[in-house]
Amino acid sequence: MQPAPWSSLWILVVVLMVVVGIALVIGYNIYAVRHVRLEVSPEGLRIKGGLYGRSIALSSLVMTEAKVITLAQEPRLCPKIRTNGIGLHGYGQGWFTLQDDSKALLFMAMNERALYIPTTEGYVLLLTPGYPEGVLHTLNEIKKSNK
């Protein structure tokens, strides 16, 4: 039996690297989905965790229209199309188009109470923190104190 040619070994190495890379990306996303954190400060809202985390200035949040919703009561705000994000069963993170055709950045578990916050940047936020009323109240208080 002759030894395998080098080209066969390189193909095997490349395939293994791709498989390991995909496994690492999937593993990171599963970890990140469960470890998203919200930080509220006078500067704004910071979403930590996952590929789509970011800081959003308080001045960009339209708090007069922000509210706690349920998707069952607000079906027009349900995600329709994932444009760039992670859509696992019962969870959405990233950019989505909603039923009303608005653009949304989601960090939410589906079918739960969510915090809806429009922004001045052409998209809305849909978040599911553990206590959405508390986050909404804190953001409103900080916004009032910054005036």
C-alpha positions in Angstrom: 0.0 0.0 0.0 1.4 3.4 -1.0 1.3 6.4 1.4 -1.4 9.0 0.7 -0.2 11.8 -1.5 0.4 15.2 0.1 -2.5 16.8 -1.7 -4.9 14.4 0.0 -3.5 15.2 3.4 -3.8 19.0 2.8 -7.4 18.5 1.7 -8.1 16.6 4.9 -6.4 19.3 7.0 -8.4 22.1 5.2 -11.7 20.2 5.7 -11.0 19.6 9.4 -10.1 23.3 9.9 -13.4 24.4 8.2 -15.4 22.0 10.4 -13.6 23.1 13.6 -14.1 26.8 12.5 -17.8 26.3 12.0 -18.2 24.5 15.3 -16.4 27.4 17.1 -18.7 30.0 15.5 -21.8 28.0 16.3 -20.5 27.4 19.9 -19.8 31.1 20.4 -23.2 32.2 19.1 -25.0 29.7 21.4 -22.9 31.0 24.3 -23.5 34.7 23.4 -27.2 34.2 23.0 -27.5 33.3 26.6 -25.1 35.9 27.9 -26.4 39.2 26.4 -26.3 42.1 28.9 -27.8 45.5 28.9 -26.0 48.4 30.6 -27.9 51.7 31.0 -25.9 54.9 31.7 -26.2 58.6 31.1 -24.4 58.0 27.8 -27.0 55.6 26.6 -27.7 51.9 26.2 -24.9 49.4 25.8 -25.8 45.9 24.6 -22.9 43.5 25.4 -22.6 40.1 23.9 -23.0 38.4 20.6 -21.9 39.7 17.2 -24.5 42.5 17.2 -23.8 44.2 20.5 -23.3 47.9 20.4 -23.6 51.2 22.2 -26.5 53.5 21.4 -26.4 57.1 22.5 -29.3 58.2 24.8 -30.0 61.0 22.3 -30.7 58.4 19.6 -33.4 56.6 21.7 -37.0 57.9 21.1 -38.2 57.3 24.7 -41.5 59.0 24.2 -42.5 56.1 21.9 -40.8 53.3 23.9 -43.0 50.7 25.6 -43.2 47.2 26.9 -45.1 45.0 24.5 -46.0 41.4 23.9 -45.8 40.1 20.4 -49.2 38.5 20.7 -50.8 41.9 21.3 -48.6 43.7 18.7 -48.4 41.3 15.8 -47.2 44.1 13.5 -43.9 44.1 15.5 -43.2 40.4 15.0 -40.0 39.5 13.1 -40.8 38.7 9.5 -37.4 38.3 7.8 -33.9 37.9 9.2 -31.7 40.1 7.1 -28.4 39.6 9.1 -28.7 37.8 12.3 -29.1 34.7 14.3 -32.5 33.0 14.4 -32.6 30.1 16.7 -35.9 28.5 17.8 -37.3 31.0 20.3 -34.5 33.5 19.9 -33.5 36.3 17.6 -30.4 38.4 17.6 -29.3 40.8 14.9 -31.1 42.7 12.1 -34.6 41.7 11.1 -37.5 43.2 9.1 -40.7 43.3 11.1 -44.3 42.6 9.9 -44.8 46.3 9.5 -41.7 46.4 7.2 -39.7 48.4 9.7 -36.0 47.6 10.3 -35.2 46.2 13.8 -32.2 45.2 15.8 -33.3 42.3 18.0 -32.0 40.8 21.2 -35.0 38.8 22.2 -36.5 35.6 23.1 -39.7 35.1 21.1 -43.2 35.1 22.6 -42.1 37.0 25.7 -42.7 40.6 26.9 -40.3 42.8 25.0 -39.0 46.3 25.3 -39.7 48.3 22.1 -37.6 51.4 21.6 -37.6 53.4 18.3 -34.4 55.2 17.4 -33.6 58.3 15.4 -31.3 56.2 13.3 -34.0 54.4 11.2 -34.5 51.3 13.2 -36.2 50.1 16.3 -34.8 48.0 19.2 -36.7 44.9 20.4 -35.1 43.6 23.7 -36.2 41.1 26.3 -34.4 41.9 29.5 -35.5 40.1 32.6 -37.5 43.1 33.8 -38.4 45.3 30.8 -40.4 47.8 32.9 -37.3 48.5 35.0 -35.1 49.1 32.0 -37.7 51.4 30.5 -38.1 53.3 33.8 -34.4 53.7 34.2 -33.9 54.9 30.6 -36.7 57.4 31.1 -35.3 58.7 34.4 -31.8 59.1 32.9 -33.3 60.9 29.9 -35.2 63.3 32.2 -32.2 64.0 34.3 -30.1 64.8 31.2 -32.5 67.6 30.0 
